[in-house]
Amino acid sequence: MTGLSREIAQVYEQRRDKAVRDRDLRQEEAFRRIPALADIHTDIGLLGVRAARCVLRGETEEAAACMERLEDAKARRLSLLTQAGYAEDWLELRWQCALCHDTGYALQAEGTVTSTPCVCSRQLVLERLYRSSNIAQDPDIGFSKYAGHYYPQEASKPKYGVEGPVRTHMNTVRDLLLHFCETFGAEGNRSQYLYGPTGTGKTFLAKCAGKMLLDAGRTVLYLSAPALFEAARAAKFADNDQPDAAAAYRRIQEVNLLILDDLGTEPASDSRYADLLKLLEERERPTREPRRTLIASNMDLRQLKTAYNERIYSRIAGGFDILPFAGDDIRVLKRREAQR
């Protein structure tokens, strides 16, 4: 893992450098517009140093006086910033991860770095190991982007396979996935099986759940079914050419939320039944951190039972919440919109 560790360290170094560059540019702009702000900002730095020295020397009264002047200077700086329309943190460093200040290690309350890997570090390792799509940075992913108007108001169980208006049904599915994220890891919170025709939003809503959990500090990995089974094969037959394969597969087993997309599109093989069953069993074991699996497939439970076997069917039918998707192909609808 030496190469991967070096790559991760470089990512964090680049993030810290960017945070400093961006802060310096914001400061230059603000100081240019508000010259008095630069003097106050310098005073704040000097007063902070002076207060710290007084504390070390045991000069409590002088330290208290410095702290009072420091707070007054900060208040004047804030007033100048907000009056000019700037955000309160305009002159501060803005880290990509507030939990570790882009070090990769969790911070203690006083700001000192610990040896405990930050959740963002674990997520970064997952993304680098599998080069998976970066859900967190996709501006088109998120429950706020859900567009219910693409689902028809029509109610036709023979046509769509669900009771009542399709739009009402799909709004309920969205709400259930929101609840899944909000109660993640709590008692009664279960893995999810999303199934339905192509283009009805399974991948989109699965990724919305992934993004919400990422924002909540959970680790998330999105993999297509072919990629999963290839990772399982590589782990079993790892050799000198793939020294990280076994460790990479353990990450799949341990991640808080595994999104397994397009189940049923992987090449048929005798080993895939055992691989999938073993993965589901491993992820169902009680652990310190919650593990849930979100599977998206075009197969309903009857088709799943036919394509795999009784044990896999039983695991999913009995251990997952089953969410049927319905509607017309949204990708086709969007193309038609664009052509108008």
N, C-alpha and C positions, 0 to 999 in steps of 0.2 A: 504493500500500500504506500510505499515511499513516494512514487510518482504522483498518486492521488493526493497525498498529504501536502506535497509541495504545490500542487495546483490549487488546492483549497486555501493554503496560506497566501498565495499570490492574489486570489480573489479578494480576500479580506484586506490585504494591503492596498489593492486598487480601490476598494470601497472607502477605506480611511482617507486615502489621498484625495479622492473625489470629494469627500465631505469637507476637507480642509480647503480645497480649491473653490468649491461652491460658496463656502462661508466667507472666504476672502473677497470674492467677487461681490457678494451681497454687501459686505462691509464697505468696500470701495464706493459702491453706488450710493449707499446711505450717507457716508461721510462727505461725499461730493455735494449731495443735495443739502445736507444739514451740517455745516462745518462745526457747530458747537457739539455735535454728537461725538466727534472724534476725541475732543478734549475730555468729555465726561467718560468715554469708554477707557481712555488711558488712566484717568483718575481711579476708576473702579479696579483696574488691575493693580495699581500701586497700593491702594487701600487694602486690598485683599492680602497682598504680600506683607504689608506692615502689620495687619491684624494677626497674621499667623506668627510673625516674629515676636510680637508682644505676648502671645499665648505661650510660646516656648520659653520666654524669659520670665514668665510668671507675673507680668505686668498686667494684671486683670483690669484695672481701671482704664488704662490706655487702650487695651484691647477692646473693651466695651465701647469706648469713644470712637475707635476706628470702625467698629461694626455699625454703629449708629450712622456715621458719615457714609459708610458703604451702602447701607440700605437707602439713604436719602439720594445718593448718586444713581442707584439703580432705578429708583422711582422717577427721577428726572429723565433718565435715558428712556424709560418705557413711555413716559408722557410724550417725548419728542417723536419717538417711533410711531406711536399710534396716531398722533395728530397728523403725521405725514402719510398715513395710510399703510404703514408697514405692519406685518405680523409681529407679535410679541417676541418670537424667537428668531427674528430676522438676522441678528448678529451672532447667533449661536451655531454650533455644529449640529447638523441634522443627519443623524445616523440612519442607515437603512434598517438596522435592527436596534431598537431602543433598549432591548434586554441585555445586549453584550457590547454595545457601542462599536460594532463591526470588528470585534476581536475574535469571535468564534467561541468565546467562553463566557459563562454567566457571570454577572457582576453581583457583588454583595451590596447591601443597602448603602454603604458609604462609598461605593463606586470602585472598590478594588476588584481586580480580576481574580476569579477562582480557577480551579483546574477542571471544573465541570463543563463539558461541551454544551453550548447553547442549542436550543431547539433549531435555530436557523442553520447551525453547523450540520446537524444531522440531516436536515432537509437538503442542504447543499451537497452533501455526500451522495444522497439518493439521486439527485438530479444529475450529478457528474457520472455516477456509476451506470445509469441507464439512459442518460441523455434524453430524458423524457420531456414532454412538452411542459413548458413553464407556466403552470396554471396561474401562479400568483401574479405574473406580469402581463397576463392577457387582458387588455382593456374591455374585451367583449364578453368576458366571463363574470358572472355574479348574479345573485338572485334578483338584484335591481334591474338586470337586463332581460329578465323573463318577459316575453311578449305573448301574452295569452290570446291576443286577437288573431293569431295565426291558427288557433284551434276553432273548429266550427261550432256553432251553437246547436247544430243538428243533433237529434237524439235518434240513433238507429243502432241497436245492438247487433242485428245481422250484418251491418256494414262495418261498424267500428269495434264491436266486441265488448263494449262497456255499457252500463246502465246510464240513462239520462243524457243530458247535453254533454258533448265531448269537452267543451271549454270548462264547464263546471267540474267535470271529472279531473281534468289536467290541473286546474287550479288547486284542487284538493291534493293531488300528487305533489305539486310544488310545496304546499304547506306541510305535508308529511315529511318531506326531505328537510325542510327548514327545522322542523321539530327534531328530526334525527340529529342535526348538527347542534342544536341548542341543548339537547340532553345527552350529548355524546359521552359514553362511559358510565352513565347513570344506570341504576337498576331498571331493567325492562328495555333498555336501548339495544336494538338488535341490528345485525347486518341487513343489507337491502339487496333485493333482486329486481332489477328493472327490465321489463321485456316489452316488446312491441315492434311494429313495423319500422322499416328504415325511414329516417328523417323525421321522427316524431319527438325528438328532443332528449333522448336518453343520455347521449354523451354530454350534451350541454348541461343538463341538470345535475349529472354526476360530477362534472367539473365545478359547477356552482357550489356543490356541497364540499368538494375538495378545497376550493378557495376560501370558503367560510371557515373551515377548520384550520387551514394554514394561518389565517388571520387571527385565530384563537390560540395559536402556538402549538398546534398539533403537527406531526409529520404526516405527509401525504405522498403517495406514489401512484402515478397514473401509468398503466401498462396495457397494451393490447394483448389479447389472448395469445397470439403467435409469439409475441416477445416474452411473455411469461413462460411458456413451455420451452422456448429456446434457452431461457435463463436456467430453468430446472435441468435441462439436458447438459448445459455447460457446467453446472455445479457438480453433477454426478460424474462427469468425465474430465474434471479440471486437471490440467497438467501444467507443465512449465510455461506453455504458451498463454495460459489463462490463470495466473496465480491468484487473481482476485475473484474468480467466479463463485467459489463457495461462500466467501464473505459477502459478496453482492447478493446472493440468493437469501442469505440470512436476513439481510435488510428487508427483503420482501416479506419474510415471515414476521418481522418485528415492527414494521411501520404501523403507526396508529390507524391510518385509513389507507387501505389498498383499493384502488379503483381498477377493476379488471374489465376492460371494454371488449366488445365484440366476441364474447364467448361463443364458440361454435364455428368460428372462421379459421381456427388453427388447423394445420394439416392433421389428418387422422393418423393415430398411432396407438399401439397397445399401451404405451407407457403413460399417455396423457391422463387416463383414468386414475391410475395410482398417484401420479404427480398432483393432480387437482385435489384428490381426496386427502392426501398427506398435508397439502398446504392448508386446506380448510380445517383439518383437525388441529394442526399446529396453531393456527390463528384463533381457534376457539378455546385454547388452554387458558386458565386463569393466570393473569400476569399483573405486575405492578402498574403498568400503563395499559389503558384500554386498547384493544385491537378490534377493528371492525372491517368488513369487506363489503364493497359495493360492486356488484356485478351487473353489467349491462349486456343484453343479448336480444337477438331477434326471436329466440325460441321461447315459447310458453312452457309451462311445466310438463305438459304431455310430451312435447318435442324434446325437452331436456332429458326426460326419462328414457326416450328412445335413443337419443344420440350418445348418452353416457351410460350410466348403469343405475341400479336401484339404490346403491349406497350414496352416490352423489346426489341423486334426486331426493333421497330422504334427508340428507344434510341440509339442502337448500330449502326444500318445502317445509321442513320442521324447524329450522334455525334462523331463517331469514324472513323479513317482512317482504311480501310479494306486491310489487307495484306495476300494474299493467299500464302501458302507454297506448294512446290512441290518437287518431287524427290523420290528416293528409301530410304528404311529404313537404316539410317546411322549406327545405332547400329549393324545391321546385317552385313553391309559392314566391320565394324571394327573387328567384331568377325572373319570374314573370313580372314581378313588380319593377325590377330594374330595366326591363325591356319596354315598359310602357312610356 
